[in-house]
Amino acid sequence: MKFGIFYELQLPRPWNEADELRLYQDALTQLGTADRLGYDYAWVVEHHFLEEYSHSPAPESFLAAASQRTRNIRLGHGILQLTTNHPARVAERVAVLDLLSNGRCEFGMGESASITELTPFGRDMETKREVFEEAVSAIFPMFTKVGTEHHGKYFDIPLRNVVPKPVQKPHPPLWMACSQLPTIERAGQHGFGALGFQFVSADAAHAWVHAYYNAITKRLKKLADYQINPNMALVSFFMCAKTDEEARARADGATFFQFALRYYGASQNRQRPAPGTVNMWDEYNRWKRDNPEAQEAALRGGLIGSPETIRKKLRRFRTSHIDQVILLNQAGKNTHEHICESLELFASEVMPEFQHDPEHDAWKQGVMSGEIKLEEIDTDAFKDRYGKLSINPGSPAQKAAATG
């Protein structure tokens, strides 16, 4: 099992002048710590205009800085939006990061799931999948060929040589953002690694792994000429401390993250409110005061607890044959000190048990070769993206989001 860390670069209100500077510098320090401790991956999102939820519009710049502070950890675009970027610019940025990191770039792709992000770039929810798939077909020849051209519905690119070329041949490993079960299956069908940005139980993980690997082994349909990447990763809320009680006390940001996802997910096309009209941190604290039992239940989920508690949970995930667990603890107002302490404690007392797993390697080889046949599991019970939080859809901020 591999372990990654995950960054939306969240910054809840109220904002002070130096907060964004501190946010970025602390996150770079955390990546350096994770590299030193032996974590396998660092994933950084691309989002635009999502106040409080994500202040990460330029992951290529952040990851380039991280490449000079780290030596071994894989640096992942989790993801680059193919809907809001030109294909040539995507190919250039991926290749440059691969060069700067000496071949440690991971190329995750996605569409964006909100008209707040899409509309300013001239895109919409109805055509974003078409744009994504056309961008994929345009990008991959750019990594290997001296000259390429593309003439499609959404992009018209004359004959040019896109330089530089990446270190990894034919290209860095490919991943696709998956916020729902159908996209997990779609990632498998296209031969991409699946970045499962949802928060699921071990039972759900078992079902989703089966759905993914059945798609990649039985229904493969590549969008272009690229090397497939059979890998299934799932994000989990994370905070490791000496006791369960201490970990839950330090992990309040996990429920803010979960709250914001569900809060905006209820609005039409996941529209965000107009700038400055909603204080999400205040909305979250109002919900928390009104729903103390739900808050406590949420904190008991994920990988939040003592080393022994987290070990028990990971043993269940291991039986699901997840390839990578991506740990999310830069969320809400979780402190830099607690994040670093959590990374240290997990690496010293939990990670060694799970990092080298020959049984999983043998299982995966058997599945990909066809020697192991996976059953088709009914996944209807495992489609909740946001976790078990109850949010009032009639609250002021959701009304503001719905009306734009």
Secondary structure, DSSP 8 states (H G I E B T S, - for coil): -EEEEEE-----SS--TTHHHHHHHHHHHHHHHHHHHT--EEEE----S-TTT---S-HHHHHHHHHTT-SSSEEEEEEEESSSS-HHHHHHHHHHHHHHTTS-EEEEEE--S-HHHHGGGT--TTTHHHHHHHHHHHHHHHHH-SSEEEE-SS-EEEEE---S--SSSS-S-EEEEESSHHHHHHHHHHT-EEEE-S---HHHHHHHHHHHHHHHHHS---SSS------EEEEEEEEE-SSHHHHHHH-HHHHHHHHHHHHHHTSGGG---STTS--HHHHHHHHHHH-HHHHHHHHTSSEEE-HHHHHHHHHHHHHTT-SEEEEEEE-TT--HHHHHHHHHHHHHHTHHHHS--HHHHHHHHHHHHTSS-------GGG--SS-S----TTSHHHHHHHH-
